[in-house]
Amino acid sequence: MNDQVKHFEIVIIGSGPAGFTAAIYSARGGASTALFGGVAPGGQLLQTMEIENYPGFVEPVVGADLMQKMLKQAARLGAAVFNEEIASVDLSGRPFRLKAGSGREYTAGAVIAATGAQARWLGMPSERKFIGKGVSGCATCDGFFFRGKEVCVIGGGDSAAEDALFLTKFASKVYLVHRRDQLRATFRLQEKLRANPKVEIVYSHTPVEITGDAKVTGIELKNVVTGAGRRLETTGIFIAIGHTPATAIFKGKLNLDEEGYIVTDEKMATSVFGVFAAGDVMDTRYKQAVVAAGAGCKAAMEALLYLEEGKK
Ligand SMILES: Cc1cc2nc3c(=O)[nH]c(=O)nc-3n(C[C@H](O)[C@H](O)[C@H](O)COP(=O)(O)OP(=O)(O)OC[C@H]3O[C@@H](n4cnc5c(N)ncnc54)[C@H](O)[C@@H]3O)c2cc1C
């Protein structure tokens, strides 16, 4: 083996709550541990100012602060944290081989994929301007902030329907805006939406612009059939058009489902023995920081057991 190639017993790819929790457990479990986190480690929580549902914080915690604490904790326990991306992986032999964006190569006894996912956005400049100021990609995370307010959900699938129903617990009214003349959500969810007096489904409309000053005050829509405009006065806009898992480097190397998520068993094992996955990259349902952290813990414990077994 080339002397330039550094070896770690466990290499973690990804720097959200799943990756850092995996690094904490891996380093504390006695394995030489490297975490590759990309140029700006911290994951999706860097996009949010107020996290109220991560245990241990009485007052809301800023996403960047929480992630900085996780990074420092992993480093204090001995994990090497690299601010670079893994550009490609070779999982066909042992040890596993990884190439960073810088061209540097590494080998690993076990790999944990914790590369996360990205909430899909509509792509309008006004949407970007108001993320965290009324525009949200996560109803479970931010619904609580809209008690007694009128809100709007964009989307037509199961997650949009579930988000709309969830938001009726807090909001005085929930508009569900969908570009087609019928929803894609399951029939049962559609029945629940229709039965809920707080929900108004706005069919055949697409968002044109989100308006506001410091915070969102409304959204301009366009009827895709007639071209007519409609404005909704709303302070909360929830984009529920799906997530894209960050699995490009694993395509053709690990089993992925039809949406690109890594398929794992209950022990976080992937289709390649010795490669584990944790967090939003394999979680098609919950997509919460605490769930990702829990999955990272499980993946690291399984990776440590896998390495132990290999020594026998
Ligand atoms: C705006 C917003 C607000 C949210 N608010 C909350 C909240 O209040 N409470 C809550 O519980 N959840 C919240 N969430 C959801 C939460 O952020 C996610 O569930 C959680 O971050 C998932 O963690 P993860 O570790 O799986 O991955 P991620 O957080 O997605 O992190 C993965 C990281 O890995 C990096 N990466 C990807 N590929 C590579 C590679 N090849 N090499 C190196 N690094 C790579 C990515 O750049 C990213 O930094 C929110 C999400 C968003 C978008």
The ligand as an SDF file (V2000), in Angstrom:
LIG
                    3D

 53 58  0  0  0  0  0  0  0  0999 V2000
  -34.1590   24.7670    7.2940 C   0  0  0  0  0  0  0  0  0  0  0  0
  -34.1720   23.4740    8.0960 C   0  0  0  0  0  0  0  0  0  0  0  0
  -34.5720   23.4980    9.4180 C   0  0  0  0  0  0  0  0  0  0  0  0
  -34.5730   22.3190   10.1770 C   0  0  0  0  0  0  0  0  0  0  0  0
  -34.9530   22.3830   11.4830 N   0  0  0  0  0  0  0  0  0  0  0  0
  -34.9130   21.2680   12.2310 C   0  0  0  0  0  0  0  0  0  0  0  0
  -35.2840   21.3090   13.6090 C   0  0  0  0  0  0  0  0  0  0  0  0
  -35.6650   22.3590   14.1520 O   0  0  0  0  0  0  0  0  0  0  0  0
  -35.2070   20.1420   14.3260 N   0  0  0  0  0  0  0  0  0  0  0  0
  -34.8370   18.9590   13.7460 C   0  0  0  0  0  0  0  0  0  0  0  0
  -34.7700   17.9370   14.4500 O   0  0  0  0  0  0  0  0  0  0  0  0
  -34.5020   18.8860   12.4440 N   0  0  0  0  0  0  0  0  0  0  0  0
  -34.5420   20.0000   11.6740 C   0  0  0  0  0  0  0  0  0  0  0  0
  -34.2290   19.9330   10.3480 N   0  0  0  0  0  0  0  0  0  0  0  0
  -33.8900   18.6180    9.7720 C   0  0  0  0  0  0  0  0  0  0  0  0
  -32.4350   18.2550   10.1430 C   0  0  0  0  0  0  0  0  0  0  0  0
  -31.5980   19.3180    9.7620 O   0  0  0  0  0  0  0  0  0  0  0  0
  -32.0170   16.9550    9.4660 C   0  0  0  0  0  0  0  0  0  0  0  0
  -32.9040   15.9180    9.7900 O   0  0  0  0  0  0  0  0  0  0  0  0
  -30.6120   16.5630    9.9240 C   0  0  0  0  0  0  0  0  0  0  0  0
  -29.7000   17.6070    9.7280 O   0  0  0  0  0  0  0  0  0  0  0  0
  -30.1290   15.3250    9.1780 C   0  0  0  0  0  0  0  0  0  0  0  0
  -28.8310   15.0670    9.6120 O   0  0  0  0  0  0  0  0  0  0  0  0
  -27.8100   14.1780    8.7870 P   0  0  0  0  0  0  0  0  0  0  0  0
  -26.6490   14.0040    9.6700 O   0  0  0  0  0  0  0  0  0  0  0  0
  -28.4720   12.9640    8.2650 O   0  0  0  0  0  0  0  0  0  0  0  0
  -27.3930   15.0000    7.4730 O   0  0  0  0  0  0  0  0  0  0  0  0
  -27.2370   16.5290    7.0590 P   0  0  0  0  0  0  0  0  0  0  0  0
  -27.6190   17.4780    8.1310 O   0  0  0  0  0  0  0  0  0  0  0  0
  -27.9270   16.6320    5.7460 O   0  0  0  0  0  0  0  0  0  0  0  0
  -25.6500   16.6590    6.8590 O   0  0  0  0  0  0  0  0  0  0  0  0
  -24.9360   15.9500    5.9090 C   0  0  0  0  0  0  0  0  0  0  0  0
  -23.6550   16.6890    5.6350 C   0  0  0  0  0  0  0  0  0  0  0  0
  -22.7760   15.8600    4.8890 O   0  0  0  0  0  0  0  0  0  0  0  0
  -22.1750   16.6160    3.8630 C   0  0  0  0  0  0  0  0  0  0  0  0
  -21.8040   15.7560    2.7420 N   0  0  0  0  0  0  0  0  0  0  0  0
  -22.6130   15.2860    1.7420 C   0  0  0  0  0  0  0  0  0  0  0  0
  -21.8790   14.5740    0.8720 N   0  0  0  0  0  0  0  0  0  0  0  0
  -20.6000   14.5940    1.3190 C   0  0  0  0  0  0  0  0  0  0  0  0
  -19.3680   14.0560    0.8270 C   0  0  0  0  0  0  0  0  0  0  0  0
  -19.3150   13.3450   -0.3170 N   0  0  0  0  0  0  0  0  0  0  0  0
  -18.2380   14.2790    1.5210 N   0  0  0  0  0  0  0  0  0  0  0  0
  -18.2670   15.0040    2.6770 C   0  0  0  0  0  0  0  0  0  0  0  0
  -19.4050   15.5460    3.1870 N   0  0  0  0  0  0  0  0  0  0  0  0
  -20.5470   15.3430    2.5110 C   0  0  0  0  0  0  0  0  0  0  0  0
  -23.2550   17.6170    3.4660 C   0  0  0  0  0  0  0  0  0  0  0  0
  -22.6800   18.7320    2.7920 O   0  0  0  0  0  0  0  0  0  0  0  0
  -23.8240   17.9700    4.8170 C   0  0  0  0  0  0  0  0  0  0  0  0
  -23.0540   19.0080    5.3920 O   0  0  0  0  0  0  0  0  0  0  0  0
  -34.2060   21.0840    9.5710 C   0  0  0  0  0  0  0  0  0  0  0  0
  -33.8060   21.0580    8.2300 C   0  0  0  0  0  0  0  0  0  0  0  0
  -33.7850   22.2360    7.4940 C   0  0  0  0  0  0  0  0  0  0  0  0
  -33.3600   22.1880    6.0390 C   0  0  0  0  0  0  0  0  0  0  0  0
  1  2  1  0
  2  3  1  0
  2 52  2  0
  3  4  2  0
  4  5  1  0
  4 50  1  0
  5  6  2  0
  6  7  1  0
  6 13  1  0
  7  8  2  0
  7  9  1  0
  9 10  1  0
 10 11  2  0
 10 12  1  0
 12 13  2  0
 13 14  1  0
 14 15  1  0
 14 50  1  0
 15 16  1  0
 16 17  1  0
 16 18  1  0
 18 19  1  0
 18 20  1  0
 20 21  1  0
 20 22  1  0
 22 23  1  0
 23 24  1  0
 24 25  2  0
 24 26  1  0
 24 27  1  0
 27 28  1  0
 28 29  2  0
 28 30  1  0
 28 31  1  0
 31 32  1  0
 32 33  1  0
 33 34  1  0
 33 48  1  0
 34 35  1  0
 35 36  1  0
 35 46  1  0
 36 37  1  0
 36 45  1  0
 37 38  2  0
 38 39  1  0
 39 40  1  0
 39 45  2  0
 40 41  1  0
 40 42  2  0
 42 43  1  0
 43 44  2  0
 44 45  1  0
 46 47  1  0
 46 48  1  0
 48 49  1  0
 50 51  2  0
 51 52  1  0
 52 53  1  0
M  END
$$$$
